Amino acid sequence: MPKKKATPAERIAGLREELRAALAEATSLIETAPDTSAEAWFGLSERLQDACWNLASATYRPSEQPEPSLHAAIGKPSTARHYRRCSIRSWSRR
């Protein structure tokens, strides 16, 4: 039997929990592991960035800031990145 697809509210709740977990790990490292390696921090920074991006993407509302047109995004890396900000397809890849 196929797995039931999560509702948007359930998915957002999961994304919030992923961010909370990454933030808790960062807080723990700051408070209890002052000799944490740079490699560990770089890995955690990627998790934090992904968790923040996914939650922002899930809760993005076009009324906050209009999306640039695809034509405007071509050839402009920062604009192209923002063009994809509300794409739910990236949630599982991040």
C-alpha positions in Angstrom: 0.0 0.0 0.0 1.4 3.4 -1.0 2.4 5.8 1.8 -0.1 8.5 2.5 1.2 11.9 1.3 1.6 14.5 4.0 -0.7 17.4 4.1 0.9 20.9 3.6 0.4 21.6 7.3 2.0 18.4 8.3 4.9 19.0 6.0 5.5 22.5 7.4 5.4 21.1 10.9 8.1 18.6 9.9 10.2 21.3 8.3 9.9 23.4 11.5 11.0 20.3 13.5 14.0 19.8 11.2 15.1 23.4 11.8 14.6 23.1 15.6 16.8 19.9 15.6 19.6 21.6 13.7 19.4 24.7 15.9 19.5 22.5 19.0 22.6 20.7 17.7 24.3 24.1 17.1 23.4 25.3 20.5 24.7 22.1 22.1 28.0 22.4 20.2 28.4 26.0 21.3 27.7 25.3 24.9 29.3 21.9 25.4 31.9 21.3 22.7 34.2 24.3 22.3 36.8 22.2 20.5 34.4 21.2 17.7 36.1 20.8 14.4 35.6 23.1 11.5 34.4 20.2 9.5 31.6 19.6 11.9 30.6 23.3 11.8 30.6 23.3 8.0 28.4 20.2 7.9 26.0 21.8 10.4 26.0 25.0 8.5 24.7 23.1 5.4 22.0 21.5 7.5 20.9 24.9 9.0 20.9 26.5 5.5 18.8 23.7 4.1 16.4 23.7 7.0 15.9 27.5 6.8 15.5 27.4 3.0 13.0 24.6 3.1 10.9 26.3 5.8 11.0 29.7 4.0 10.1 28.0 0.8 7.1 26.2 2.4 5.8 29.3 4.1 6.6 31.8 1.3 3.7 34.0 0.2 3.9 35.8 -3.2 2.5 38.9 -1.5 5.7 39.3 0.5 7.8 39.9 -2.5 6.9 39.2 -6.1 8.9 36.5 -7.8 11.2 37.7 -10.6 10.3 36.5 -14.1 12.2 33.5 -15.4 13.5 35.8 -18.2 15.0 38.2 -15.6 16.5 35.2 -13.7 18.5 33.9 -16.6 22.1 34.7 -16.3 21.8 36.2 -12.8 22.7 33.6 -10.2 21.3 35.3 -7.2 18.0 36.1 -9.0 17.8 32.6 -10.4 18.3 31.2 -6.9 15.4 33.3 -5.6 13.3 32.3 -8.5 13.4 28.8 -7.2 12.7 29.7 -3.6 9.1 28.4 -3.5 9.8 25.2 -5.4 8.7 22.2 -3.2 10.7 19.9 -5.4 13.9 21.0 -3.8 12.8 20.0 -0.3 13.8 16.4 -0.6 17.1 17.3 -2.3 18.3 19.7 0.4 
